[in-house]
Amino acid sequence: MQSDYNALRLKSVDLHIEAIDQKKDLTIDGVTVSQREARPGDTIAYQVPIGAEPGPLYFTVADAGTTNITDFHQAVGGTTHSSTQLIATVNDLHPNTRAYIRVWRADPAFQLEGVDIPSPPASVSLVLSGWQTSLAGVSQTRNSKVAQMEFDAGDVVISGVKTVQVDIKE
């Protein structure tokens, strides 16, 4: 609503509200892993890629709000260049009736125009970190997404976030 795009003016709002006598929310209270160590090629309900570097691999189980902030932090904090880009971002937001599992490493990653560039080669990292981020549309993220999975909870709302670590060995 604050984008100031003339093509995106609100014309009307139609709400239908229904009260039910039932709790329809779940909280992510804890996450456990079947094994704390794995080797490349092992399956832990997620196949660790062959050739994966040794070191910690993190699994974050999160609600839609947390996942949206993680996936779209550049779009949330920045400005969109067109109404089409704004609509695409809003349409890509995750619904709150699902839990999202983000598999990640503590390696640096970058976003360019909202697109992830995980674990770039060192030469690319040097170039990207040297740019004026506000001018180039590049932002550095805290971690590098390896994979993401989602689980549908039906018609209940999911909330909460938990992270576990699996150590990848040679």
Secondary structure, DSSP 8 states (H G I E B T S, - for coil): --S--GGG------------SS--EEE------S-SEE-TT-BSSSB--TT--SEEEEEEEE-HHHHHHHHHHHHHHS--SSHHHHHHHHHHS--TTEEEEEEEESS-EEEETTEEEES--HHHHHHHHHS-HHHHTEEEESSEEEEEEEEE-TTSEEE-EEEEEEEE--
